[in-house]
Amino acid sequence: MKTTFKIIGMTLLVAVLATGGSFGQQLPQFSQYIFNGLHVNPGYAGYKGEPYIQSTYRSQWMDFPGAPKTFTVTADLSANEGTMGFGFSLLSDQLGPARTTGGLLTYAYRIQTGEKGRLGLGVSAGVTEYMIDGDELDPNDPDDPEIPGGRINLFTPNLNSGLFFHTDRFYAGFSVYNMIGKKALEKEDVALAYHDFHFYLTAGAMFELSDNVDFKPSFLVKQVKGAPTNYDLNGMFLFFDRLWLGASYRSNVNIWAEELDQNLSKRNAVAAIIELFATDRLRIGYAYDKNLNVLTDYKHNSHELSVGFYMIPRTATMKNQRWF
């Protein structure tokens, strides 16, 4: 089995670097998570206050063979006058011969903290499938008995938890993913390092620049065992409560991980992001990512498209605008 994953590691090295998971695979990350906190924090469930469903598709390093392609569907619901949040998430992530598929159900209890603040305590649970298709490998030694023939599938339970605090103009959150299920993977390395603990820290704020323009800075810090500490710095402008324009800068620092070759370990990238309320119910987003590290000379960059729908009409005069 170790031989198998040495081969996989070599064949997917460039794709792994493109996803930002250098020297340590990580869960998929989206440029537009800043508009859908369920991607990084179950405590976010119920925040929007209205039934909302969103689908996101991300093609990493476009047209490169074996490059990652990720598809998700999430739903965010609220009940009991906003004191409870519910959600579900479906994920499919394809990376060369490896595929991750998962489903989660989410519950959050939302505590009123002052006139405008709420604290969400959330948990999500579900099942994840990890699969590797040995028929897609191209080994130097095809007779190696350790190389799998056909597909290897492995299922494991999953549990995530998180805290999400917000007012009408500020938010902060902390979450932990993959809290259980690791022992089910220790016998076989089918999941690579996807199922290691993932820690997320987020915060952001909304500033009114004029009657029709607002500015939202935010950040995300992600830590995974054995990998550099990743961070995103984001800045988004909102025009007329309808059009978001902004950008994100991504990089990493070696805080707890071993020092790595800087040309390879740095995951520097920038993303241009646009989000538009096409109607009061329909939200459309697009992000274009460009690598700034050793891969910058390669022209296959990343595209991410999202479509969201409010199941009841959204109005610009709601008591607590859902900025985050």
C-alpha positions as CSV (number, residue, x, y, z in Angstrom):
1,M,0.0,0.0,0.0
2,K,2.9,2.4,0.7
3,T,4.2,1.8,-2.8
4,T,0.7,2.7,-4.1
5,F,0.7,6.1,-2.5
6,K,4.2,6.9,-3.5
7,I,3.0,6.6,-7.1
8,I,-0.1,8.6,-6.4
9,G,1.9,11.3,-4.6
10,M,4.2,11.6,-7.7
11,T,1.4,11.7,-10.2
12,L,-0.6,14.2,-8.3
13,L,2.2,16.4,-7.0
14,V,1.5,19.3,-9.3
15,A,-2.3,19.1,-8.7
16,V,-1.8,19.0,-5.0
17,L,0.4,22.1,-5.1
18,A,-2.3,23.8,-7.1
19,T,-4.9,23.2,-4.5
20,G,-2.7,24.7,-1.8
21,G,-2.2,21.4,0.0
22,S,1.6,21.2,-0.5
23,F,3.2,18.4,1.5
24,G,0.0,17.5,3.2
25,Q,-3.4,17.0,1.5
26,Q,-6.2,19.1,2.9
27,L,-9.9,19.4,2.6
28,P,-11.1,21.4,-0.5
29,Q,-11.2,25.1,0.1
30,F,-13.3,27.6,-1.9
31,S,-12.6,31.2,-2.7
32,Q,-16.3,32.1,-2.1
33,Y,-16.5,30.5,1.4
34,I,-16.8,34.1,2.6
35,F,-20.4,34.0,1.4
36,N,-21.2,30.5,2.6
37,G,-19.8,29.8,6.0
38,L,-21.1,26.2,6.0
39,H,-18.0,25.3,4.0
40,V,-15.8,26.0,7.1
41,N,-18.1,26.2,10.2
42,P,-21.2,24.3,11.2
43,G,-22.0,27.1,13.7
44,Y,-22.9,29.2,10.7
45,A,-26.1,27.3,10.2
46,G,-29.2,29.5,10.5
47,Y,-27.2,32.7,10.2
48,K,-28.9,33.9,7.0
49,G,-32.3,33.6,8.7
50,E,-34.0,32.5,5.5
51,P,-34.0,29.2,3.7
52,Y,-31.1,29.3,1.3
53,I,-29.5,26.7,-1.0
54,Q,-26.3,27.0,-2.9
55,S,-24.2,25.0,-5.3
56,T,-20.6,25.6,-6.0
57,Y,-18.3,24.1,-8.7
58,R,-14.5,24.6,-8.7
59,S,-12.1,23.6,-11.4
60,Q,-8.6,23.8,-10.1
61,W,-5.8,24.4,-12.6
62,M,-8.1,24.3,-15.6
63,D,-7.5,21.6,-18.3
64,F,-4.5,20.1,-16.5
65,P,-4.9,16.2,-16.5
66,G,-5.8,15.0,-13.1
67,A,-6.3,18.4,-11.6
68,P,-8.9,18.8,-8.8
69,K,-12.6,19.3,-9.5
70,T,-14.9,20.0,-6.6
71,F,-18.7,20.2,-6.5
72,T,-20.8,21.0,-3.4
73,V,-24.5,21.6,-2.6
74,T,-25.4,23.2,0.8
75,A,-28.6,24.3,2.4
76,D,-29.0,26.7,5.3
77,L,-32.2,26.9,7.2
78,S,-33.5,28.7,10.3
79,A,-36.2,27.9,12.8
80,N,-37.8,29.0,16.1
81,E,-37.3,32.7,15.5
82,G,-33.6,32.2,14.7
83,T,-32.6,30.3,17.8
84,M,-31.9,27.1,15.8
85,G,-30.1,26.6,12.5
86,F,-30.2,23.5,10.3
87,G,-28.2,22.6,7.2
88,F,-26.9,19.9,5.0
89,S,-23.9,19.6,2.8
90,L,-23.0,17.3,-0.1
91,L,-19.4,17.2,-1.4
92,S,-17.7,15.5,-4.4
93,D,-14.0,16.1,-4.9
94,Q,-12.0,14.5,-7.7
95,L,-8.2,14.6,-7.7
96,G,-6.7,12.3,-10.3
97,P,-7.5,8.7,-9.4
98,A,-8.6,9.7,-5.9
99,R,-12.2,10.8,-5.1
100,T,-13.8,12.0,-1.9
101,T,-17.6,12.0,-1.5
102,G,-19.4,13.1,1.7
103,G,-22.7,14.1,3.2
104,L,-23.3,16.0,6.4
105,L,-26.3,17.1,8.5
106,T,-25.8,20.2,10.6
107,Y,-27.5,21.6,13.6
108,A,-26.7,24.9,15.4
109,Y,-28.1,26.4,18.6
110,R,-28.1,30.2,18.4
111,I,-27.8,32.2,21.6
112,Q,-28.9,35.9,21.7
113,T,-25.9,38.0,23.0
114,G,-27.1,41.5,23.2
115,E,-29.4,43.5,21.0
116,K,-27.7,42.6,17.7
117,G,-25.4,39.7,18.5
118,R,-25.8,35.9,18.3
119,L,-23.5,33.0,19.1
120,G,-24.0,29.8,17.2
121,L,-22.8,26.5,18.6
122,G,-22.9,24.0,15.7
123,V,-22.2,20.4,15.0
124,S,-22.3,18.4,11.8
125,A,-22.2,14.7,11.4
126,G,-22.2,12.4,8.4
127,V,-20.3,9.8,6.3
128,T,-17.3,10.3,4.0
129,E,-16.3,7.9,1.3
130,Y,-12.7,7.8,0.0
131,M,-11.9,6.0,-3.2
132,I,-8.9,5.4,-5.4
133,D,-9.1,3.8,-8.8
134,G,-6.0,1.8,-9.5
135,D,-6.9,1.5,-13.2
136,E,-6.1,5.2,-13.6
137,L,-2.5,4.8,-12.4
138,D,0.4,4.5,-14.7
139,P,3.2,2.9,-12.6
140,N,6.7,2.1,-13.8
141,D,6.2,-1.5,-12.5
142,P,2.7,-2.7,-13.5
143,D,3.4,-6.1,-11.9
144,D,3.8,-4.6,-8.4
145,P,1.4,-6.5,-6.2
146,E,0.9,-3.5,-4.0
147,I,-0.7,-1.5,-6.8
148,P,-4.5,-1.9,-6.5
149,G,-6.5,-3.3,-9.5
150,G,-9.7,-1.5,-9.8
151,R,-11.3,0.6,-7.1
152,I,-10.6,0.7,-3.4
153,N,-13.4,2.2,-1.3
154,L,-13.4,3.2,2.3
155,F,-16.2,4.7,4.4
156,T,-15.8,6.5,7.7
157,P,-18.0,8.5,10.0
158,N,-17.4,12.2,10.3
159,L,-18.0,14.9,12.9
160,N,-17.3,18.6,12.9
161,S,-18.0,21.3,15.4
162,G,-17.8,25.1,15.5
163,L,-18.6,28.4,17.1
164,F,-19.9,31.4,15.1
165,F,-20.5,34.8,16.6
166,H,-21.9,37.7,14.7
167,T,-23.5,41.1,15.0
168,D,-24.9,43.1,12.2
169,R,-21.4,44.4,11.3
170,F,-18.9,41.8,12.6
171,Y,-18.4,38.1,12.8
172,A,-15.8,35.6,14.1
173,G,-15.7,31.9,14.1
174,F,-13.6,28.9,15.1
175,S,-14.2,25.3,14.0
176,V,-12.7,21.8,14.0
177,Y,-13.3,19.3,11.2
178,N,-12.7,15.5,11.1
179,M,-13.0,15.0,14.8
180,I,-13.8,11.3,14.5
181,G,-13.2,8.6,11.9
182,K,-9.4,8.7,11.7
183,K,-8.9,5.3,13.3
184,A,-11.0,3.7,10.6
185,L,-8.4,5.0,8.1
186,E,-5.2,3.9,9.9
187,K,-5.2,0.4,8.4
188,E,-5.2,1.8,4.8
189,D,-4.1,5.2,3.6
190,V,-6.9,5.5,1.0
191,A,-7.8,8.9,2.4
192,L,-4.2,10.3,2.2
193,A,-4.4,13.1,4.8
194,Y,-7.9,14.3,4.1
195,H,-9.2,13.0,7.4
196,D,-6.7,14.7,9.7
197,F,-8.0,17.3,12.1
198,H,-8.6,20.7,10.3
199,F,-8.8,23.9,12.4
200,Y,-10.4,27.0,11.0
201,L,-10.3,30.6,12.5
202,T,-12.3,33.3,10.7
203,A,-13.3,36.9,11.3
204,G,-14.5,39.9,9.3
205,A,-16.3,43.2,9.6
206,M,-18.5,45.5,7.5
207,F,-17.7,49.2,7.2
208,E,-20.0,51.8,5.5
209,L,-18.1,54.0,3.2
210,S,-21.1,55.9,1.8
211,D,-24.8,55.5,1.3
212,N,-24.2,53.0,-1.6
213,V,-20.8,51.5,-0.9
214,D,-19.6,49.2,1.9
215,F,-16.3,47.5,2.5
216,K,-15.8,44.1,4.1
217,P,-12.3,42.9,5.1
218,S,-12.0,39.4,6.5
219,F,-9.5,36.6,7.0
220,L,-9.3,32.8,7.3
221,V,-6.6,30.8,9.0
222,K,-6.4,27.0,8.5
223,Q,-4.2,24.5,10.3
224,V,-3.7,20.9,9.4
225,K,-1.3,18.5,11.0
226,G,2.0,18.3,9.2
227,A,1.2,21.1,6.8
228,P,2.1,24.9,6.8
229,T,-0.5,27.2,8.4
230,N,-2.6,28.6,5.6
231,Y,-4.2,32.0,5.6
232,D,-6.5,34.1,3.4
233,L,-6.8,37.9,3.4
234,N,-10.0,39.1,1.8
235,G,-11.4,42.5,0.8
236,M,-14.8,42.9,-0.7
237,F,-16.8,46.0,-1.7
238,L,-20.6,46.1,-1.8
239,F,-22.3,48.4,-4.2
240,F,-26.0,49.4,-3.9
241,D,-26.6,46.3,-1.7
242,R,-26.5,44.1,-4.8
243,L,-23.0,43.8,-6.3
244,W,-19.9,42.5,-4.5
245,L,-16.4,43.1,-6.0
246,G,-13.2,42.2,-4.4
247,A,-10.1,40.0,-4.1
248,S,-8.4,37.5,-1.9
249,Y,-4.7,36.8,-1.2
250,R,-3.6,33.4,0.0
251,S,-0.3,32.2,1.4
252,N,1.1,30.2,4.3
253,V,3.6,30.3,7.1
254,N,5.5,27.5,8.9
255,I,4.5,27.8,12.5
256,W,4.2,24.1,13.6
257,A,5.1,22.3,10.4
258,E,8.7,21.5,9.4
259,E,10.5,24.0,7.3
260,L,10.0,23.1,3.6
261,D,11.5,24.2,0.3
262,Q,10.2,27.7,-0.1
263,N,9.7,27.4,-3.8
264,L,7.3,24.5,-3.3
265,S,5.8,25.1,0.0
266,K,4.5,28.6,-0.6
267,R,1.0,28.5,-1.9
268,N,0.8,32.2,-2.8
269,A,-2.2,33.0,-5.0
270,V,-4.7,35.8,-5.6
271,A,-8.3,35.5,-6.5
272,A,-10.7,38.0,-8.1
273,I,-14.2,37.6,-6.8
274,I,-17.6,38.8,-7.9
275,E,-21.0,38.2,-6.4
276,L,-24.3,39.5,-7.8
277,F,-27.9,39.5,-6.8
278,A,-29.3,38.8,-10.2
279,T,-32.8,39.0,-8.6
280,D,-34.0,39.4,-5.1
281,R,-33.8,35.6,-4.7
282,L,-31.0,34.5,-7.1
283,R,-27.3,35.1,-6.2
284,I,-24.5,34.3,-8.7
285,G,-20.8,34.3,-7.9
286,Y,-17.6,33.7,-9.8
287,A,-13.9,33.6,-8.6
288,Y,-10.8,33.4,-10.7
289,D,-7.6,32.3,-9.0
290,K,-4.0,32.8,-10.2
291,N,-1.0,31.1,-8.7
292,L,2.0,33.4,-7.6
293,N,4.4,30.6,-6.5
294,V,6.7,28.3,-8.5
295,L,3.7,27.4,-10.7
296,T,3.0,30.9,-11.8
297,D,4.4,30.3,-15.3
298,Y,1.8,27.7,-16.0
299,K,-1.3,29.2,-17.5
300,H,-3.9,26.7,-16.1
301,N,-5.5,28.7,-13.3
302,S,-8.7,28.1,-11.4
303,H,-12.3,28.9,-11.9
304,E,-15.1,28.8,-9.4
305,L,-18.8,29.3,-10.0
306,S,-21.6,29.4,-7.4
307,V,-25.3,29.8,-7.6
308,G,-27.5,30.5,-4.6
309,F,-31.2,30.8,-4.2
310,Y,-33.3,32.2,-1.3
311,M,-36.5,30.2,-1.1
312,I,-38.4,33.2,0.1
313,P,-38.0,36.7,-1.3
314,R,-35.0,38.6,0.0
315,T,-35.5,42.3,0.7
316,A,-32.8,45.0,1.2
317,T,-34.7,46.3,4.2
318,M,-34.4,43.2,6.4
319,K,-33.6,44.0,10.1
320,N,-30.2,42.2,10.0
321,Q,-28.6,42.3,6.6
322,R,-26.8,39.0,5.9
323,W,-23.5,40.5,5.0
324,F,-21.5,37.4,5.8
